Amino acid sequence: MAHPYLFLVKFFELIGLGHFAQSYPHVIYSWLVLLLLIVLAYLATRRVAMVPGKGQNFFEVVISGIEEFMVEITGEEGRWFAPLPITIFLYIATCNLIGLIPGFFPPTASINTTLSCALVTFVFTHFLGVKYHGAKYIKHFLGPIWWMAPIIFPIELIGHLARIMSLSFRLFGNMMGHELVLMILFVLAGAFFAPLPIMAMGIFVSLVQAFVFFLLSIMYFSGSMEHAH
């Protein structure tokens, strides 16, 4: 998708990296999102105090709220790996929201970004399975009756691989669709009032899509930690 104007792409063109920026805008805007999150985290934690300031208080409320929600699903055993899904949620939400700013490209509107997040979730899901069950984790794929294992195993295998497509294409499709709608409205109406309702809806969609990815991820994590029946 050709975007009408991207600030970072123009900047990279000025320093002689225009070809890379035009080919991989999702990469350079991912760098921007990572830098933004690192700076915000640093500003919020550089002066940690018993009486938190506004930045520290905001991050504590958001992160602790997400963590407690996650623990309700995974149980207390899920608290130790909470930083991973919380980081994925914050990263995806920021990627989605940054695309609402004119001249910025949401990295999640590229299948490469969403696929990489889905692969992280997929690999960690089975890491948890092996960590908690060892070799017995294979029972998750064999079904409740041993003589049905030759039938259940390929079905379970396809189902687990389909999770990658489900996570990546759902997020990619929603963000790409929103980008296309915004671009059409900007072309037809200019940067005036017509796109504003769509942009307001975009904030809601951005947060919901990040939450859906987060929720599905922790459900997969929780499933891999449970004992096979």
N, C-alpha and C positions, 0 to 999 in steps of 0.2 A: 504494500500500500504506500503510495507516494503522499507524504504529508506536505501541505503547502509551505510551511516554514517552521523550522526547528532551530532554536537558539544554539543548542550545543553542537548541532551539525555545522552550522555556520562558523562557530568558533573553531572547530576542528579543521574546517576548510582553511581558515586563516593561518593555522600553524602547520599546514601541509599534510594533514591527515583526513582530507575530505572524502577520499574513496572509502576508507575504513568506516567513517562516521555514516556515510550514506548507505553503506551495505549493512551495517549493524547498529542502527540507532537504539535498539533495545539494550545493547551492551553498554553504551556510554550513559544512557539514562539510568541503567541499573547501578552504574558507578556513582551517579549523582544521588540516588536513593540511599545507597550504602553510606556515602559520606554524610548525608543529611541525618541519618539515624545515629551514626557514630557521634556526630557533633552534638545532637540533642541529648544523647545519653551522657556524654561528658559534661555538658552544661548542667544536667539535672543531678549528677552525682559528685561533682567536684567539691561540693561543700555539704556533705551529708551531715544532717543534724537531727537531734531528737525532736526538735520542732521544725518540721520540714518547710522549705520555701514552696513557692507556687510550682516550680518545675519538678522538684522532687516529689511533691504531693501528688501532682498529676500522674507521673509515671508509676508511683506506688499504687495509686488507686486502680489504674488501668491494668498493670501487670498482675497485681495481687487478685484483682477481680477475675481476670482470664485464668489465672492459675487455679483459683478455687473452683471455678466452673469446670475446668478440666479434671480436677481431682474428684469431683462428684461423679464423673463418668469412669475414670480409670481406677479410682481408689487411691489410697495414700501411697501405694507403690509407684504411682505415676508422677509423684512430685519431683523425683530426682531428674527426670528427663523433660520437665516442663519448659526449660529454656529453649529447646528445639522447636516445638510447635508454636510457642509464643513468638519466637523470632520469625518464623515463617508467616504468622499472622500479621505482625507489624510490617514485615517486608512487603507482603502482597497488598496490604491495605494502603501503604504509602505509594507503591507502584501504581495502584489503581487511581488514587486521589491526585497524584501529580499530573496525570493525563488531562485533568480538568482545567489546568492552567494553559492558556493559549501559548503556543510555541513549545510545548513540552509533549513528549511522547510517553505513554504508559508502557513500561517494559512488559507488562502482562498482556499486551495486545500482540505479542509475538509468541508463537508456539514454542520457541526455544526456551523462553523464560519459564513458562508454565510447565513444560515438560521436565525441566531441571528440578523444579520444586516437587513435582510428582515423583520423580525418581528418588529424591532424598527421602520422601515419605515412604515409598515402597521398600527401599533398602532398610530403613530403620525399623519398619514394621517386622520384617523377618529377622533382623538382628535381635529385637526384643523376644521374638518367638524362640530363637535358639538360646538366648541368654536365660530365659525362664524355664525352658523345658528340655534343652539339650537335644539329643537325637529323637526324643519322643515328640518333638514338634511336628514330625512327619505325620502324626496321627490327625492333625488338623486337616490334612489333605485326603485322608483315606475313608472318611465316613464312619458311621456308627457300627456297621456290619462288615466283617472282614471280607466276605465273599463278594461284596459290592465294590471293593477298593479299585478294581480295574476300570470300573465305570465312573466312580466318584472322583478318582485322582485327576484325570484329564479335565473334568468339568471344573474342579476346584482350581486347577492350574490356570485354566483360561480365565476363570473369574478373578483370580488375583492379578493376572496380567492386564485384565480389562480395567482394573482400578487406575492404572497409569493413564490410560486413554480417558477415562471418566474424569479424573482430577484435572488433567491438562486441557482437554478440549472444552470442558464446561467453562472454566475460567477464561481461556483464550477466546472462545466464541462470544461470551458476554462482553468482554472488554473490546474486542475488535468491532462488534456490532455497535457498541456505544460510540466508539471513535468515528465510525462511518456516518452515524446519524449526526454527530456534532459537525463533522466536516461538511456534510450536505447543507446543514442549517447555516453554517458560517458562509458558505458560498452563495446561498440564496438570499440571506438576510444581512450578511456582514456581521461584524462584532457588536451587535446591538442587543435588543431585548428578546428576539425570537429564540435564541439558544438557551436563555436563562432557565426556563422550566426544565429543559432536558439536562442542564448542568446540575440543577438542584436534585433531580432524580438520579443523576450520575453519582452524587455523593452517597445516596442511599444504596445504589447498586454496588458501588465500590466496596462499601463496608460489608454488605451482605455477602458478596462473593468471597471476600477474604474470610468471613466467618464460616461460610459453607465449607471452604477448603480446610480450614482449621478443624471444624467439627468432624468432617469425614476422616481426617488424619487421626484424630485422637480415638475415634471409634475403631479404626483399623488397629491402632496401637493396643487398645483395650482388648480387642478380639484375639490378637496374637499372644497376649499375656494370660488369657483364660485357659483352663484345662480343656482339652478336647473331650467330646462326649462320644 
